[in-house]
Amino acid sequence: MKRNVTIFASCGIIVFLTSAALRAENWPQFRGPTRQGISSEVGLPVEWDAETGENIAWKQTVPGKGWSSPVVVNGRIYLTTAVADSDGDNPDHSLRVLCLDAKSGKELFNVEAFQRRADDANRIHPKNSHASPTPIVDAGQVFVHFGTHGTACLNLDGTFVWKNTELVYEPQHGSGGSPALVDDVLVISCDGRDKQYIACLDRNDGEIRWKVNRDTFDADKKFAFHTPLAIDVNGRKQVVSTGANSVSGFDVQTGEAIWTVRHDGYSVVPRPVFAHGLVFICTSFQRSSLLAIRPDGQGDVTETHVAWKSNDTVSHSPSPIIVGDNLYMVSDRGVASCRDARSGDLHWKKRVNGSYSASPIFADGHLYFQSEQGEGVVIKPGETFEVVARNSIGEPTLASYAVSEGALFVRSENQLYRIQQDERR
């Protein structure tokens, strides 16, 4: 009888573990499966400590430097990095794609996609890297983008399907924006100091489907680092892309600008969010504004389709996030805020300390903010400000979270961490 109980118990454990694995949500691109920072994972930790090892399942050294965020699909982690060939001020770099086992952190492959030569006149900002755009994993393929150095598609074993080096421009401070995968195309914002355009690549062969110039309305500074967002409006797919002095919704098939809103801003970083029939964008530098736009217009809708606007402690770099009826945001200087998404009314505005570049996420009933100083601040969503926990990994980080398998994945300057409840390991 005892033996039968043991067998049944063992079977139950196996079934539980298998079911848990099957339920694990993939995080296939920047800001996850919804592209807006929302995860359905449960059982996530709210406290961790890299020094004591509390809730740190593993940490793995990542070669080179890169601020792309990790993505996690079917038990594998994909990320990019730039490995310098010397310690000089401006060395050659090998631009590489890495794959790690999500359970152990073990490296599965590490391949070179492109090279960045020392004679490249385009320098990066001290906060940027030569590997800042985040990969996309979809239908057995990995898509990586290194700005003007090239875009590529790989199989899951690290072999290349195609490479494209035709998206040429002069980046200011390096590249940062990630592609958007929409059906069978990649849409990429290419906003340099010399030219500004949106390009669409065929996912199957990397060929350019269309390329359209962005209207920057005589902006003095025209560069940006934007990740587009695909949305569906009245049955028509459009890609929202923000650049200097304007944001537009582009038709996915043709590149036609369906609508445009003018603004005063440049060096745009945050990815838009879409909820309650509104697109929310941040205009980044100068004095950043948060705009709530109805995306169902035609032509220049600056005067007719901006539902509300705020200039109060709007982020330059982190993307906003919407949970329920509320929009949350953290400014680069560490001021978090909560607003009613439909009206823009402010519920609270509080300093959370530190500087911020990473975009926040919502998972398992909590908001997670990650500071540049390496502190993870966990906040309870709602119209009253409440900090649940503060957690340090002791290293700088600008990359955003990935969430999968009941764990948070955090990239620091030198390490990749898997953070999860100790009892689940």
Residue pairs with C-beta under 8 A, 6 or more apart in sequence:
20 406
21 75
21 405
24 41
24 75
24 404
24 405
24 406
25 33
25 39
25 40
25 41
25 403
25 404
26 33
26 72
26 73
26 74
26 137
26 404
27 33
27 39
27 70
27 71
27 72
27 73
27 402
27 403
27 404
27 409
28 71
28 72
28 73
28 136
28 137
28 138
29 35
29 71
29 134
29 135
29 136
29 137
29 138
29 178
29 181
30 69
30 71
30 133
30 134
30 136
30 178
30 227
30 271
30 400
31 37
31 271
31 319
31 359
31 361
31 400
32 38
32 39
32 361
32 402
32 403
33 39
35 180
35 229
35 230
35 271
36 229
36 271
36 273
36 274
36 275
36 321
36 322
37 273
37 319
37 321
37 359
37 360
37 361
37 362
37 400
38 321
38 323
38 361
38 362
38 363
39 361
39 362
39 363
39 364
39 403
40 363
41 363
41 364
41 403
41 404
41 405
41 406
41 407
42 364
42 406
43 364
43 406
43 420
43 421
43 424
44 363
44 364
44 366
44 403
44 406
44 407
44 408
44 420
44 421
45 55
45 408
45 419
45 420
45 421
46 366
46 378
46 388
46 389
47 54
47 55
47 378
47 389
47 391
48 54
48 55
48 56
48 376
48 391
48 393
48 419
49 55
49 56
49 391
49 392
50 56
50 59
50 392
50 393
50 394
50 395
50 417
51 392
51 394
54 422
55 419
55 420
55 421
55 422
56 417
56 418
56 419
57 407
57 418
57 419
57 420
57 425
58 104
58 105
58 417
58 418
59 105
59 415
59 416
59 417
59 418
60 100
60 105
60 106
60 107
60 415
60 416
61 414
61 415
62 79
62 81
62 98
62 411
62 414
62 415
62 416
63 81
63 83
63 96
63 98
63 110
64 81
64 82
64 83
64 84
64 93
64 94
64 96
64 131
65 81
65 82
65 84
65 129
65 130
65 131
65 413
66 79
66 80
66 81
66 82
66 129
66 130
66 131
66 132
66 411
67 127
67 128
67 129
67 131
67 132
67 357
67 398
67 399
67 411
68 79
68 80
68 81
68 129
68 131
68 132
68 133
68 134
68 135
68 178
68 399
68 411
69 79
69 134
69 358
69 399
69 400
69 401
69 402
69 411
70 77
70 78
70 79
70 399
70 402
70 409
70 411
70 416
71 77
71 78
71 79
71 134
71 135
71 136
71 137
71 402
72 78
72 102
72 402
72 403
72 404
72 405
72 409
73 137
73 404
75 101
75 102
75 103
75 405
76 99
76 100
76 101
76 102
76 108
76 156
77 98
77 99
77 100
77 101
77 102
77 402
77 409
77 416
78 97
78 98
78 99
78 135
78 137
78 142
79 97
79 98
79 100
79 134
79 135
79 411
79 416
80 95
80 96
80 97
80 98
80 113
80 131
80 133
80 134
80 135
80 144
80 146
81 95
81 96
81 98
81 131
82 93
82 94
82 95
82 96
82 116
82 129
82 130
82 131
83 93
83 94
83 96
84 91
84 92
84 93
85 91
85 92
85 93
85 94
86 92
88 118
90 118
90 123
91 118
92 115
92 116
92 117
92 118
93 115
93 116
93 130
94 112
94 115
95 112
95 113
95 114
95 115
95 116
95 130
95 131
95 146
95 149
95 150
96 110
96 111
96 112
96 113
96 131
97 109
97 110
97 111
97 113
97 135
97 142
97 144
97 152
97 154
97 158
98 107
98 109
98 110
99 107
99 108
99 109
99 110
99 142
99 156
99 158
100 106
100 107
100 108
100 416
101 108
102 404
102 405
102 407
102 409
102 418
103 405
105 416
105 418
108 158
109 157
109 158
110 158
111 154
111 158
111 160
113 144
113 146
113 150
113 152
113 154
113 160
113 163
114 146
114 149
114 150
114 152
114 163
114 165
115 149
116 130
116 146
116 149
122 148
122 170
122 171
122 174
123 173
123 174
124 130
124 173
124 174
125 173
125 174
127 357
127 398
128 173
128 174
128 175
128 176
129 174
130 146
130 149
130 174
130 175
131 146
132 147
132 174
132 175
132 176
132 225
133 144
133 145
133 146
133 147
133 175
133 176
133 177
133 178
133 179
133 227
134 178
134 400
135 142
135 143
135 144
135 145
136 142
136 143
136 178
136 179
136 181
136 186
137 143
138 181
140 155
140 156
141 153
141 154
141 155
141 156
141 161
141 203
142 153
142 154
142 155
142 156
143 151
143 152
143 153
143 154
143 179
143 181
143 186
143 203
144 151
144 152
144 154
145 151
145 152
145 175
145 178
145 179
145 186
145 188
146 175
147 171
147 174
147 175
147 176
148 167
148 168
148 169
148 170
148 171
148 175
148 190
148 192
149 165
149 175
150 163
150 164
150 165
150 167
151 163
151 164
151 165
151 167
151 179
151 186
151 188
151 201
151 206
152 160
152 161
152 162
152 163
152 164
152 206
153 160
153 161
153 162
153 163
153 203
153 206
154 160
154 161
155 161
161 206
162 205
162 206
163 206
164 201
164 206
164 207
164 208
166 208
167 188
167 190
167 199
169 190
169 191
169 192
169 194
169 195
169 196
169 197
170 192
170 193
170 194
170 195
171 192
171 193
171 223
172 192
172 193
172 221
172 223
172 267
173 223
173 225
173 267
175 225
176 225
176 269
177 188
177 189
177 191
177 224
177 225
177 226
177 227
177 228
177 269
178 227
179 186
179 187
179 188
179 201
179 227
179 228
180 186
180 187
180 188
180 227
180 228
180 229
180 230
180 239
181 187
181 203
182 230
182 237
182 239
182 252
183 237
183 252
184 202
184 203
184 204
185 200
185 201
185 202
185 203
185 209
185 252
186 200
186 201
186 203
187 198
187 199
187 200
187 228
187 230
187 239
187 241
187 250
187 252
188 198
188 199
188 200
188 201
188 228
189 198
189 224
189 226
189 227
189 228
189 241
189 242
189 243
190 196
190 197
190 198
190 199
191 197
191 214
191 222
191 223
191 224
191 225
191 226
191 243
191 244
191 268
192 222
192 223
193 221
193 222
193 223
195 213
196 213
196 214
196 216
196 222
196 223
196 224
196 243
196 244
197 211
197 212
197 213
197 214
198 211
198 212
198 214
198 228
198 239
198 241
198 250
198 255
199 208
199 210
199 211
200 208
200 209
200 210
200 211
200 252
200 255
201 207
201 208
201 209
202 208
202 209
210 254
210 255
211 255
212 250
212 255
212 256
212 257
214 241
214 243
214 246
214 248
215 246
215 248
215 257
215 260
216 222
216 243
216 244
216 245
216 246
217 245
217 246
217 262
218 245
219 244
219 245
219 266
220 266
221 244
221 266
221 267
221 285
222 243
222 244
222 245
222 266
223 244
223 266
223 267
224 242
224 243
224 244
224 266
224 267
224 268
224 269
224 284
225 267
225 268
225 269
226 241
226 242
226 243
226 268
226 269
226 271
227 271
228 239
228 240
228 241
228 271
229 239
229 240
229 271
229 272
229 273
229 274
229 279
230 237
230 238
230 239
230 240
230 252
231 237
231 238
231 239
231 240
231 249
231 274
231 279
231 295
232 238
233 249
233 295
233 296
234 296
236 251
236 258
237 251
237 252
238 249
238 250
238 251
238 252
238 258
238 295
239 249
239 250
239 252
240 247
240 248
240 249
240 250
240 272
240 274
240 279
240 281
240 295
241 247
241 248
241 250
242 268
242 272
242 281
242 282
242 283
243 266
243 268
244 265
244 266
244 267
244 268
245 262
245 263
245 264
245 265
245 266
246 260
246 261
246 262
246 263
247 260
247 261
247 263
247 272
247 279
247 281
247 291
247 293
248 257
248 258
248 259
248 260
248 261
249 257
249 258
249 259
249 279
249 295
250 256
250 257
250 258
251 257
251 258
258 297
258 298
259 295
259 296
259 297
259 298
259 299
259 300
259 301
259 305
260 299
260 300
260 301
260 302
261 291
261 293
261 300
261 301
261 302
261 305
261 306
262 300
262 302
263 283
263 289
263 291
264 283
264 286
264 287
264 289
265 282
265 283
265 284
265 285
265 286
265 288
265 289
266 284
266 285
266 286
267 284
267 285
267 316
268 281
268 282
268 283
268 284
268 285
269 282
269 284
269 316
269 317
270 281
270 282
270 284
270 315
270 316
270 317
270 318
270 319
270 320
270 359
271 319
271 359
272 279
272 280
272 281
272 319
273 279
273 280
273 319
273 320
273 321
273 322
273 327
274 280
274 295
275 322
275 341
276 322
276 325
276 341
276 342
277 294
277 296
278 292
278 293
278 294
278 295
278 307
278 341
278 342
279 292
279 293
279 294
279 295
280 290
280 291
280 292
280 293
280 320
280 322
280 327
280 341
281 290
281 291
281 293
282 288
282 289
282 290
282 291
282 314
282 315
282 316
282 319
282 320
282 329
283 289
283 290
283 291
283 314
284 316
284 317
285 316
287 311
288 311
288 314
288 315
288 316
289 309
289 310
289 311
289 314
290 309
290 310
290 311
290 314
290 320
290 329
290 344
291 306
291 308
291 309
292 306
292 307
292 308
292 309
292 341
292 344
293 301
293 305
293 306
293 307
294 301
294 305
294 307
295 305
296 305
297 304
297 305
307 342
307 344
308 343
308 344
309 344
310 339
310 344
310 346
312 337
312 346
312 349
313 329
313 331
313 333
313 335
313 337
313 349
314 329
314 331
315 329
315 330
315 331
315 332
315 356
316 331
316 332
317 332
317 356
317 357
318 329
318 330
318 331
318 332
318 356
318 357
318 358
318 359
318 360
318 369
319 359
319 360
320 327
320 328
320 329
321 327
321 328
321 329
321 359
321 360
321 361
321 362
321 367
322 328
322 341
323 362
323 367
323 381
324 381
325 340
325 341
325 342
326 338
326 339
326 340
326 341
326 347
326 381
326 382
326 383
327 338
327 339
327 340
327 341
328 336
328 337
328 338
328 360
328 367
328 379
328 381
329 336
329 337
329 339
329 360
330 336
330 337
330 352
330 356
330 360
330 369
331 337
331 356
332 355
332 356
332 357
333 355
333 356
334 351
334 352
334 353
334 354
334 355
334 356
334 371
335 349
335 350
335 351
335 352
336 349
336 350
336 351
336 352
336 369
336 379
336 385
337 346
337 348
337 349
337 350
338 346
338 347
338 348
338 349
338 381
338 382
338 383
338 385
339 345
339 346
339 347
340 347
347 383
347 384
348 383
348 384
348 385
350 385
352 369
352 371
352 377
352 379
352 387
353 371
353 375
353 377
354 371
354 372
354 373
354 375
354 377
355 371
355 372
355 373
356 369
356 370
356 371
356 372
357 372
357 398
358 369
358 370
358 371
358 372
358 397
358 398
358 399
358 400
358 401
359 400
360 367
360 368
360 369
360 370
361 367
361 368
361 400
361 401
361 403
362 368
362 381
363 403
363 408
365 380
365 381
366 378
366 379
366 380
366 381
366 388
367 378
367 379
367 380
367 381
368 376
368 377
368 378
368 379
368 401
368 408
369 376
369 377
369 378
369 379
370 376
370 377
370 397
370 400
370 401
370 410
371 377
371 397
372 396
372 397
372 398
373 396
374 392
374 393
374 394
374 395
374 396
374 397
374 412
375 390
375 391
375 392
376 389
376 390
376 391
376 392
376 393
376 408
376 410
377 387
377 389
377 390
377 391
378 387
378 388
378 389
378 390
378 391
379 385
379 386
379 387
379 388
380 386
380 387
380 388
393 410
393 412
393 415
393 417
395 412
395 413
395 414
395 415
396 412
396 413
397 410
397 411
397 412
397 413
399 410
399 411
399 412
401 408
401 409
401 410
402 408
402 409
403 409
405 420
406 420
406 421
406 424
407 418
407 419
407 420
408 417
408 418
408 419
408 420
409 416
409 417
409 418
409 419
410 416
410 417
410 419
411 417
